[in-house]
Amino acid sequence: MPGGFGTFDELFETLAWAQIGQPSKPVGLLNVKGYFDRLLVALDYAVAEGFVLREHRQILACESDPESLLETMARQRHPTEAVKRWLRQA
C-alpha cells in the first residue's frame, strides 16, 4: 500500500534479500490509484540499464486490485537460477 520512506525502506530491503534468495517468496505492492507507477518505471529503467536482472525485477508483483495481487503472487516462482547467476557475477 502507499507509504513514505519507511515503506520504501522495507520494500527495497525485502527485494534485496529476495535477490539473494532470502526469502524466496513473492513480494507484492498494492498499487492504489497508480501510486507506485513511477517507481515501477524507475525499476524497469534499472533493468534496461543493466543494474537489475529482469528475473529479479519480476520478484515484485504489482496490481491495483487486492485479489489480483494475491493471485499474481500465488503464481510467482522465485528465480533461483537468476540468484545463482547473480551471485557468481557479484
Gaussian input, Z-matrix of N, CA and C with variables (Angstrom, degrees):
# hf/3-21g

backbone

0 1
 N
 C     1     B1
 C     2     B2     1     A1
 N     3     B3     2     A2     1     D1
 C     4     B4     3     A3     2     D2
 C     5     B5     4     A4     3     D3
 N     6     B6     5     A5     4     D4
 C     7     B7     6     A6     5     D5
 C     8     B8     7     A7     6     D6
 N     9     B9     8     A8     7     D7
 C    10    B10     9     A9     8     D8
 C    11    B11    10    A10     9     D9
 N    12    B12    11    A11    10    D10
 C    13    B13    12    A12    11    D11
 C    14    B14    13    A13    12    D12
 N    15    B15    14    A14    13    D13
 C    16    B16    15    A15    14    D14
 C    17    B17    16    A16    15    D15
 N    18    B18    17    A17    16    D16
 C    19    B19    18    A18    17    D17
 C    20    B20    19    A19    18    D18
 N    21    B21    20    A20    19    D19
 C    22    B22    21    A21    20    D20
 C    23    B23    22    A22    21    D21
 N    24    B24    23    A23    22    D22
 C    25    B25    24    A24    23    D23
 C    26    B26    25    A25    24    D24
 N    27    B27    26    A26    25    D25
 C    28    B28    27    A27    26    D26
 C    29    B29    28    A28    27    D27
 N    30    B30    29    A29    28    D28
 C    31    B31    30    A30    29    D29
 C    32    B32    31    A31    30    D30
 N    33    B33    32    A32    31    D31
 C    34    B34    33    A33    32    D32
 C    35    B35    34    A34    33    D33
 N    36    B36    35    A35    34    D34
 C    37    B37    36    A36    35    D35
 C    38    B38    37    A37    36    D36
 N    39    B39    38    A38    37    D37
 C    40    B40    39    A39    38    D38
 C    41    B41    40    A40    39    D39
 N    42    B42    41    A41    40    D40
 C    43    B43    42    A42    41    D41
 C    44    B44    43    A43    42    D42
 N    45    B45    44    A44    43    D43
 C    46    B46    45    A45    44    D44
 C    47    B47    46    A46    45    D45
 N    48    B48    47    A47    46    D46
 C    49    B49    48    A48    47    D47
 C    50    B50    49    A49    48    D48
 N    51    B51    50    A50    49    D49
 C    52    B52    51    A51    50    D50
 C    53    B53    52    A52    51    D51
 N    54    B54    53    A53    52    D52
 C    55    B55    54    A54    53    D53
 C    56    B56    55    A55    54    D54
 N    57    B57    56    A56    55    D55
 C    58    B58    57    A57    56    D56
 C    59    B59    58    A58    57    D57
 N    60    B60    59    A59    58    D58
 C    61    B61    60    A60    59    D59
 C    62    B62    61    A61    60    D60
 N    63    B63    62    A62    61    D61
 C    64    B64    63    A63    62    D62
 C    65    B65    64    A64    63    D63
 N    66    B66    65    A65    64    D64
 C    67    B67    66    A66    65    D65
 C    68    B68    67    A67    66    D66
 N    69    B69    68    A68    67    D67
 C    70    B70    69    A69    68    D68
 C    71    B71    70    A70    69    D69
 N    72    B72    71    A71    70    D70
 C    73    B73    72    A72    71    D71
 C    74    B74    73    A73    72    D72
 N    75    B75    74    A74    73    D73
 C    76    B76    75    A75    74    D74
 C    77    B77    76    A76    75    D75
 N    78    B78    77    A77    76    D76
 C    79    B79    78    A78    77    D77
 C    80    B80    79    A79    78    D78
 N    81    B81    80    A80    79    D79
 C    82    B82    81    A81    80    D80
 C    83    B83    82    A82    81    D81
 N    84    B84    83    A83    82    D82
 C    85    B85    84    A84    83    D83
 C    86    B86    85    A85    84    D84
 N    87    B87    86    A86    85    D85
 C    88    B88    87    A87    86    D86
 C    89    B89    88    A88    87    D87
 N    90    B90    89    A89    88    D88
 C    91    B91    90    A90    89    D89
 C    92    B92    91    A91    90    D90
 N    93    B93    92    A92    91    D91
 C    94    B94    93    A93    92    D92
 C    95    B95    94    A94    93    D93
 N    96    B96    95    A95    94    D94
 C    97    B97    96    A96    95    D95
 C    98    B98    97    A97    96    D96
 N    99    B99    98    A98    97    D97
 C   100   B100    99    A99    98    D98
 C   101   B101   100   A100    99    D99
 N   102   B102   101   A101   100   D100
 C   103   B103   102   A102   101   D101
 C   104   B104   103   A103   102   D102
 N   105   B105   104   A104   103   D103
 C   106   B106   105   A105   104   D104
 C   107   B107   106   A106   105   D105
 N   108   B108   107   A107   106   D106
 C   109   B109   108   A108   107   D107
 C   110   B110   109   A109   108   D108
 N   111   B111   110   A110   109   D109
 C   112   B112   111   A111   110   D110
 C   113   B113   112   A112   111   D111
 N   114   B114   113   A113   112   D112
 C   115   B115   114   A114   113   D113
 C   116   B116   115   A115   114   D114
 N   117   B117   116   A116   115   D115
 C   118   B118   117   A117   116   D116
 C   119   B119   118   A118   117   D117
 N   120   B120   119   A119   118   D118
 C   121   B121   120   A120   119   D119
 C   122   B122   121   A121   120   D120
 N   123   B123   122   A122   121   D121
 C   124   B124   123   A123   122   D122
 C   125   B125   124   A124   123   D123
 N   126   B126   125   A125   124   D124
 C   127   B127   126   A126   125   D125
 C   128   B128   127   A127   126   D126
 N   129   B129   128   A128   127   D127
 C   130   B130   129   A129   128   D128
 C   131   B131   130   A130   129   D129
 N   132   B132   131   A131   130   D130
 C   133   B133   132   A132   131   D131
 C   134   B134   133   A133   132   D132
 N   135   B135   134   A134   133   D133
 C   136   B136   135   A135   134   D134
 C   137   B137   136   A136   135   D135
 N   138   B138   137   A137   136   D136
 C   139   B139   138   A138   137   D137
 C   140   B140   139   A139   138   D138
 N   141   B141   140   A140   139   D139
 C   142   B142   141   A141   140   D140
 C   143   B143   142   A142   141   D141
 N   144   B144   143   A143   142   D142
 C   145   B145   144   A144   143   D143
 C   146   B146   145   A145   144   D144
 N   147   B147   146   A146   145   D145
 C   148   B148   147   A147   146   D146
 C   149   B149   148   A148   147   D147
 N   150   B150   149   A149   148   D148
 C   151   B151   150   A150   149   D149
 C   152   B152   151   A151   150   D150
 N   153   B153   152   A152   151   D151
 C   154   B154   153   A153   152   D152
 C   155   B155   154   A154   153   D153
 N   156   B156   155   A155   154   D154
 C   157   B157   156   A156   155   D155
 C   158   B158   157   A157   156   D156
 N   159   B159   158   A158   157   D157
 C   160   B160   159   A159   158   D158
 C   161   B161   160   A160   159   D159
 N   162   B162   161   A161   160   D160
 C   163   B163   162   A162   161   D161
 C   164   B164   163   A163   162   D162
 N   165   B165   164   A164   163   D163
 C   166   B166   165   A165   164   D164
 C   167   B167   166   A166   165   D165
 N   168   B168   167   A167   166   D166
 C   169   B169   168   A168   167   D167
 C   170   B170   169   A169   168   D168
 N   171   B171   170   A170   169   D169
 C   172   B172   171   A171   170   D170
 C   173   B173   172   A172   171   D171
 N   174   B174   173   A173   172   D172
 C   175   B175   174   A174   173   D173
 C   176   B176   175   A175   174   D174
 N   177   B177   176   A176   175   D175
 C   178   B178   177   A177   176   D176
 C   179   B179   178   A178   177   D177
 N   180   B180   179   A179   178   D178
 C   181   B181   180   A180   179   D179
 C   182   B182   181   A181   180   D180
 N   183   B183   182   A182   181   D181
 C   184   B184   183   A183   182   D182
 C   185   B185   184   A184   183   D183
 N   186   B186   185   A185   184   D184
 C   187   B187   186   A186   185   D185
 C   188   B188   187   A187   186   D186
 N   189   B189   188   A188   187   D187
 C   190   B190   189   A189   188   D188
 C   191   B191   190   A190   189   D189
 N   192   B192   191   A191   190   D190
 C   193   B193   192   A192   191   D191
 C   194   B194   193   A193   192   D192
 N   195   B195   194   A194   193   D193
 C   196   B196   195   A195   194   D194
 C   197   B197   196   A196   195   D195
 N   198   B198   197   A197   196   D196
 C   199   B199   198   A198   197   D197
 C   200   B200   199   A199   198   D198
 N   201   B201   200   A200   199   D199
 C   202   B202   201   A201   200   D200
 C   203   B203   202   A202   201   D201
 N   204   B204   203   A203   202   D202
 C   205   B205   204   A204   203   D203
 C   206   B206   205   A205   204   D204
 N   207   B207   206   A206   205   D205
 C   208   B208   207   A207   206   D206
 C   209   B209   208   A208   207   D207
 N   210   B210   209   A209   208   D208
 C   211   B211   210   A210   209   D209
 C   212   B212   211   A211   210   D210
 N   213   B213   212   A212   211   D211
 C   214   B214   213   A213   212   D212
 C   215   B215   214   A214   213   D213
 N   216   B216   215   A215   214   D214
 C   217   B217   216   A216   215   D215
 C   218   B218   217   A217   216   D216
 N   219   B219   218   A218   217   D217
 C   220   B220   219   A219   218   D218
 C   221   B221   220   A220   219   D219
 N   222   B222   221   A221   220   D220
 C   223   B223   222   A222   221   D221
 C   224   B224   223   A223   222   D222
 N   225   B225   224   A224   223   D223
 C   226   B226   225   A225   224   D224
 C   227   B227   226   A226   225   D225
 N   228   B228   227   A227   226   D226
 C   229   B229   228   A228   227   D227
 C   230   B230   229   A229   228   D228
 N   231   B231   230   A230   229   D229
 C   232   B232   231   A231   230   D230
 C   233   B233   232   A232   231   D231
 N   234   B234   233   A233   232   D232
 C   235   B235   234   A234   233   D233
 C   236   B236   235   A235   234   D234
 N   237   B237   236   A236   235   D235
 C   238   B238   237   A237   236   D236
 C   239   B239   238   A238   237   D237
 N   240   B240   239   A239   238   D238
 C   241   B241   240   A240   239   D239
 C   242   B242   241   A241   240   D240
 N   243   B243   242   A242   241   D241
 C   244   B244   243   A243   242   D242
 C   245   B245   244   A244   243   D243
 N   246   B246   245   A245   244   D244
 C   247   B247   246   A246   245   D245
 C   248   B248   247   A247   246   D246
 N   249   B249   248   A248   247   D247
 C   250   B250   249   A249   248   D248
 C   251   B251   250   A250   249   D249
 N   252   B252   251   A251   250   D250
 C   253   B253   252   A252   251   D251
 C   254   B254   253   A253   252   D252
 N   255   B255   254   A254   253   D253
 C   256   B256   255   A255   254   D254
 C   257   B257   256   A256   255   D255
 N   258   B258   257   A257   256   D256
 C   259   B259   258   A258   257   D257
 C   260   B260   259   A259   258   D258
 N   261   B261   260   A260   259   D259
 C   262   B262   261   A261   260   D260
 C   263   B263   262   A262   261   D261
 N   264   B264   263   A263   262   D262
 C   265   B265   264   A264   263   D263
 C   266   B266   265   A265   264   D264
 N   267   B267   266   A266   265   D265
 C   268   B268   267   A267   266   D266
 C   269   B269   268   A268   267   D267

   B1=1.4485
   B2=1.5249
   B3=1.3085
   B4=1.4550
   B5=1.5275
   B6=1.3010
   B7=1.4515
   B8=1.5139
   B9=1.3149
   B10=1.4576
   B11=1.5160
   B12=1.3232
   B13=1.4604
   B14=1.5227
   B15=1.3197
   B16=1.4653
   B17=1.5171
   B18=1.3238
   B19=1.4669
   B20=1.5176
   B21=1.3361
   B22=1.4603
   B23=1.5269
   B24=1.3110
   B25=1.4662
   B26=1.5278
   B27=1.3123
   B28=1.4677
   B29=1.5200
   B30=1.3239
   B31=1.4650
   B32=1.5274
   B33=1.3227
   B34=1.4579
   B35=1.5260
   B36=1.3170
   B37=1.4695
   B38=1.5288
   B39=1.3164
   B40=1.4634
   B41=1.5231
   B42=1.3312
   B43=1.4639
   B44=1.5262
   B45=1.3243
   B46=1.4647
   B47=1.5226
   B48=1.3156
   B49=1.4667
   B50=1.5291
   B51=1.3278
   B52=1.4700
   B53=1.5262
   B54=1.3186
   B55=1.4607
   B56=1.5252
   B57=1.3253
   B58=1.4699
   B59=1.5259
   B60=1.3256
   B61=1.4540
   B62=1.5107
   B63=1.3423
   B64=1.4667
   B65=1.5275
   B66=1.2655
   B67=1.4573
   B68=1.5217
   B69=1.2975
   B70=1.4660
   B71=1.5254
   B72=1.3114
   B73=1.4649
   B74=1.5263
   B75=1.3334
   B76=1.4674
   B77=1.5243
   B78=1.3076
   B79=1.4615
   B80=1.5252
   B81=1.3182
   B82=1.4533
   B83=1.5097
   B84=1.3269
   B85=1.4588
   B86=1.5208
   B87=1.3076
   B88=1.4530
   B89=1.5299
   B90=1.3085
   B91=1.4648
   B92=1.5291
   B93=1.3153
   B94=1.4631
   B95=1.5361
   B96=1.3266
   B97=1.4712
   B98=1.5273
   B99=1.3398
   B100=1.4585
   B101=1.5188
   B102=1.3334
   B103=1.4593
   B104=1.5311
   B105=1.3315
   B106=1.4663
   B107=1.5296
   B108=1.3220
   B109=1.4664
   B110=1.5277
   B111=1.3069
   B112=1.4736
   B113=1.5211
   B114=1.3135
   B115=1.4588
   B116=1.5264
   B117=1.3191
   B118=1.4616
   B119=1.5234
   B120=1.3281
   B121=1.4613
   B122=1.5352
   B123=1.3169
   B124=1.4714
   B125=1.5314
   B126=1.3300
   B127=1.4644
   B128=1.5305
   B129=1.3137
   B130=1.4694
   B131=1.5294
   B132=1.3239
   B133=1.4576
   B134=1.5425
   B135=1.3225
   B136=1.4717
   B137=1.5196
   B138=1.3338
   B139=1.4702
   B140=1.5230
   B141=1.3218
   B142=1.4684
   B143=1.5228
   B144=1.3154
   B145=1.4621
   B146=1.5301
   B147=1.3271
   B148=1.4579
   B149=1.5157
   B150=1.3250
   B151=1.4632
   B152=1.5222
   B153=1.3199
   B154=1.4589
   B155=1.5261
   B156=1.3226
   B157=1.4622
   B158=1.5208
   B159=1.3303
   B160=1.4651
   B161=1.5267
   B162=1.3405
   B163=1.4637
   B164=1.5238
   B165=1.3297
   B166=1.4633
   B167=1.5241
   B168=1.3108
   B169=1.4745
   B170=1.5250
   B171=1.3203
   B172=1.4537
   B173=1.5282
   B174=1.3229
   B175=1.4696
   B176=1.5267
   B177=1.3254
   B178=1.4631
   B179=1.5271
   B180=1.3206
   B181=1.4640
   B182=1.5179
   B183=1.3085
   B184=1.4638
   B185=1.5164
   B186=1.3062
   B187=1.4656
   B188=1.5293
   B189=1.3221
   B190=1.4668
   B191=1.5271
   B192=1.3163
   B193=1.4622
   B194=1.5320
   B195=1.3313
   B196=1.4620
   B197=1.5289
   B198=1.3225
   B199=1.4643
   B200=1.5227
   B201=1.3185
   B202=1.4662
   B203=1.5251
   B204=1.3283
   B205=1.4605
   B206=1.5231
   B207=1.3188
   B208=1.4659
   B209=1.5327
   B210=1.3300
   B211=1.4623
   B212=1.5282
   B213=1.3134
   B214=1.4640
   B215=1.5230
   B216=1.3231
   B217=1.4652
   B218=1.5273
   B219=1.3230
   B220=1.4636
   B221=1.5244
   B222=1.3353
   B223=1.4676
   B224=1.5247
   B225=1.3132
   B226=1.4626
   B227=1.5183
   B228=1.3166
   B229=1.4566
   B230=1.5218
   B231=1.3051
   B232=1.4555
   B233=1.5301
   B234=1.3392
   B235=1.4615
   B236=1.5307
   B237=1.3081
   B238=1.4682
   B239=1.5214
   B240=1.3173
   B241=1.4723
   B242=1.5224
   B243=1.3243
   B244=1.4707
   B245=1.5191
   B246=1.3272
   B247=1.4676
   B248=1.5232
   B249=1.3196
   B250=1.4652
   B251=1.5253
   B252=1.3332
   B253=1.4668
   B254=1.5337
   B255=1.3233
   B256=1.4686
   B257=1.5341
   B258=1.3252
   B259=1.4530
   B260=1.5258
   B261=1.3234
   B262=1.4693
   B263=1.5156
   B264=1.3387
   B265=1.4555
   B266=1.5149
   B267=1.3236
   B268=1.4690
   B269=1.5036
   A1=108.82
   A2=117.35
   A3=120.61
   A4=112.44
   A5=114.85
   A6=120.32
   A7=110.69
   A8=114.86
   A9=121.14
   A10=112.15
   A11=115.71
   A12=121.12
   A13=113.07
   A14=117.44
   A15=119.74
   A16=111.47
   A17=116.34
   A18=120.54
   A19=110.70
   A20=116.82
   A21=120.53
   A22=111.04
   A23=116.24
   A24=120.96
   A25=110.29
   A26=115.96
   A27=119.97
   A28=111.37
   A29=117.26
   A30=121.08
   A31=110.60
   A32=117.04
   A33=119.82
   A34=112.39
   A35=117.20
   A36=119.05
   A37=109.68
   A38=116.64
   A39=120.84
   A40=110.79
   A41=117.40
   A42=120.35
   A43=111.64
   A44=117.04
   A45=119.95
   A46=110.78
   A47=117.40
   A48=120.76
   A49=110.18
   A50=116.91
   A51=120.37
   A52=110.94
   A53=116.21
   A54=121.19
   A55=111.41
   A56=116.93
   A57=119.81
   A58=111.39
   A59=116.10
   A60=119.85
   A61=116.31
   A62=118.35
   A63=121.59
   A64=109.99
   A65=122.51
   A66=127.73
   A67=110.30
   A68=116.62
   A69=120.43
   A70=109.80
   A71=115.20
   A72=121.86
   A73=108.99
   A74=117.07
   A75=118.99
   A76=111.90
   A77=114.07
   A78=121.96
   A79=106.23
   A80=117.29
   A81=119.25
   A82=114.07
   A83=114.38
   A84=122.68
   A85=108.37
   A86=115.91
   A87=120.53
   A88=106.33
   A89=115.41
   A90=122.26
   A91=110.83
   A92=116.25
   A93=123.05
   A94=109.54
   A95=115.17
   A96=122.58
   A97=112.74
   A98=116.88
   A99=120.94
   A100=114.79
   A101=116.86
   A102=121.66
   A103=112.21
   A104=117.67
   A105=120.82
   A106=113.49
   A107=118.45
   A108=120.94
   A109=112.64
   A110=117.23
   A111=120.18
   A112=111.44
   A113=116.89
   A114=120.11
   A115=109.83
   A116=117.12
   A117=121.42
   A118=111.20
   A119=116.90
   A120=120.83
   A121=109.60
   A122=117.14
   A123=120.84
   A124=110.74
   A125=117.23
   A126=120.07
   A127=110.69
   A128=117.26
   A129=120.72
   A130=110.66
   A131=116.88
   A132=121.34
   A133=110.38
   A134=116.64
   A135=120.26
   A136=110.63
   A137=117.09
   A138=121.00
   A139=109.51
   A140=116.85
   A141=121.64
   A142=111.82
   A143=116.74
   A144=121.17
   A145=113.05
   A146=116.66
   A147=120.50
   A148=115.66
   A149=117.63
   A150=120.46
   A151=113.04
   A152=116.73
   A153=122.47
   A154=107.47
   A155=116.73
   A156=119.67
   A157=109.74
   A158=116.31
   A159=120.90
   A160=111.31
   A161=116.81
   A162=120.28
   A163=111.62
   A164=117.14
   A165=120.29
   A166=110.25
   A167=117.75
   A168=120.79
   A169=109.94
   A170=116.31
   A171=120.80
   A172=112.81
   A173=117.34
   A174=120.35
   A175=109.77
   A176=115.99
   A177=121.66
   A178=110.95
   A179=116.44
   A180=122.03
   A181=108.27
   A182=116.04
   A183=119.90
   A184=109.16
   A185=115.36
   A186=122.17
   A187=108.10
   A188=115.67
   A189=119.73
   A190=112.19
   A191=116.23
   A192=121.58
   A193=109.21
   A194=118.81
   A195=120.75
   A196=113.99
   A197=117.45
   A198=119.64
   A199=111.26
   A200=116.74
   A201=120.82
   A202=110.83
   A203=116.40
   A204=120.19
   A205=110.76
   A206=116.49
   A207=119.79
   A208=111.32
   A209=117.43
   A210=120.92
   A211=110.94
   A212=116.79
   A213=121.19
   A214=110.34
   A215=116.61
   A216=120.05
   A217=111.05
   A218=117.67
   A219=121.24
   A220=111.66
   A221=117.36
   A222=121.57
   A223=113.01
   A224=117.29
   A225=120.52
   A226=112.12
   A227=114.80
   A228=122.40
   A229=107.49
   A230=116.19
   A231=120.37
   A232=109.79
   A233=117.35
   A234=120.83
   A235=112.66
   A236=116.54
   A237=122.03
   A238=111.82
   A239=117.08
   A240=120.09
   A241=111.51
   A242=117.47
   A243=120.51
   A244=110.45
   A245=117.07
   A246=120.61
   A247=109.52
   A248=116.97
   A249=120.23
   A250=110.97
   A251=116.54
   A252=121.09
   A253=110.63
   A254=116.33
   A255=120.76
   A256=110.57
   A257=117.40
   A258=120.52
   A259=111.12
   A260=117.80
   A261=120.11
   A262=111.36
   A263=117.25
   A264=121.83
   A265=112.73
   A266=116.35
   A267=120.50
   A268=112.16
   D1=157.61
   D2=-179.26
   D3=-54.95
   D4=149.79
   D5=178.61
   D6=-171.55
   D7=-171.75
   D8=-177.66
   D9=-109.06
   D10=-144.69
   D11=-175.32
   D12=-57.29
   D13=-39.50
   D14=-179.98
   D15=-63.35
   D16=-41.31
   D17=177.43
   D18=-63.30
   D19=-45.77
   D20=179.39
   D21=-63.46
   D22=-41.25
   D23=178.68
   D24=-58.84
   D25=-49.75
   D26=-179.09
   D27=-65.16
   D28=-39.85
   D29=179.36
   D30=-61.51
   D31=-51.65
   D32=-175.76
   D33=-71.69
   D34=-31.12
   D35=174.05
   D36=-64.28
   D37=-43.65
   D38=179.00
   D39=-64.19
   D40=-41.81
   D41=178.54
   D42=-65.93
   D43=-38.93
   D44=178.57
   D45=-64.09
   D46=-41.68
   D47=176.95
   D48=-66.06
   D49=-42.28
   D50=179.50
   D51=-63.69
   D52=-31.65
   D53=179.29
   D54=-60.07
   D55=-31.17
   D56=178.97
   D57=-102.53
   D58=8.79
   D59=173.56
   D60=93.69
   D61=11.33
   D62=-179.48
   D63=-130.06
   D64=100.00
   D65=2.02
   D66=-87.13
   D67=168.76
   D68=178.80
   D69=-102.28
   D70=40.43
   D71=-179.69
   D72=-111.73
   D73=156.19
   D74=179.19
   D75=-67.89
   D76=155.16
   D77=177.71
   D78=-118.70
   D79=133.43
   D80=-176.08
   D81=-128.38
   D82=147.26
   D83=174.03
   D84=-119.48
   D85=129.97
   D86=171.91
   D87=-90.49
   D88=106.83
   D89=-171.44
   D90=-86.95
   D91=74.59
   D92=-177.76
   D93=-68.07
   D94=121.48
   D95=177.38
   D96=53.03
   D97=33.36
   D98=176.18
   D99=72.76
   D100=17.44
   D101=-175.15
   D102=-53.17
   D103=-39.74
   D104=-174.42
   D105=-95.23
   D106=6.95
   D107=-176.64
   D108=-54.23
   D109=-47.14
   D110=-177.57
   D111=-70.18
   D112=-33.07
   D113=175.99
   D114=-64.38
   D115=-41.42
   D116=179.02
   D117=-64.17
   D118=-37.92
   D119=175.51
   D120=-62.00
   D121=-42.89
   D122=179.11
   D123=-63.38
   D124=-40.25
   D125=178.35
   D126=-65.82
   D127=-40.39
   D128=177.46
   D129=-64.65
   D130=-35.95
   D131=176.69
   D132=-65.02
   D133=-39.54
   D134=177.34
   D135=-62.03
   D136=-36.14
   D137=175.42
   D138=-65.86
   D139=-48.86
   D140=-178.46
   D141=-59.34
   D142=-33.71
   D143=-179.55
   D144=-85.89
   D145=-3.45
   D146=175.88
   D147=86.75
   D148=13.29
   D149=179.84
   D150=-89.93
   D151=-19.77
   D152=179.13
   D153=-131.93
   D154=131.78
   D155=175.35
   D156=-68.71
   D157=142.10
   D158=179.92
   D159=-55.21
   D160=-40.41
   D161=179.51
   D162=-63.95
   D163=-35.00
   D164=178.56
   D165=-71.87
   D166=-34.98
   D167=176.84
   D168=-62.24
   D169=-33.59
   D170=-177.26
   D171=-75.62
   D172=-7.09
   D173=173.62
   D174=-61.90
   D175=-32.44
   D176=-175.73
   D177=-88.56
   D178=112.93
   D179=174.88
   D180=-90.99
   D181=143.56
   D182=179.23
   D183=-144.88
   D184=124.66
   D185=179.04
   D186=-143.30
   D187=157.26
   D188=179.21
   D189=-92.70
   D190=-11.02
   D191=-178.79
   D192=-114.55
   D193=129.71
   D194=-177.32
   D195=-56.53
   D196=-42.98
   D197=-179.65
   D198=-65.54
   D199=-41.94
   D200=177.89
   D201=-62.64
   D202=-39.11
   D203=178.76
   D204=-62.21
   D205=-46.62
   D206=179.61
   D207=-63.30
   D208=-39.13
   D209=177.66
   D210=-64.85
   D211=-44.30
   D212=178.72
   D213=-61.50
   D214=-44.61
   D215=-179.42
   D216=-65.34
   D217=-34.79
   D218=179.47
   D219=-66.69
   D220=-29.25
   D221=-179.91
   D222=-83.61
   D223=-17.80
   D224=-175.04
   D225=-68.81
   D226=145.35
   D227=172.72
   D228=-124.32
   D229=135.60
   D230=-177.75
   D231=-67.59
   D232=137.05
   D233=-178.18
   D234=-79.23
   D235=70.57
   D236=-175.37
   D237=-55.46
   D238=-43.61
   D239=-178.88
   D240=-65.90
   D241=-36.50
   D242=177.33
   D243=-65.71
   D244=-36.18
   D245=177.58
   D246=-63.13
   D247=-46.26
   D248=178.84
   D249=-60.97
   D250=-44.59
   D251=179.66
   D252=-62.59
   D253=-43.96
   D254=-178.80
   D255=-64.15
   D256=-42.05
   D257=-178.96
   D258=-65.70
   D259=-33.52
   D260=176.59
   D261=-68.97
   D262=-31.61
   D263=-178.76
   D264=-79.54
   D265=-27.36
   D266=-174.12
   D267=-72.23

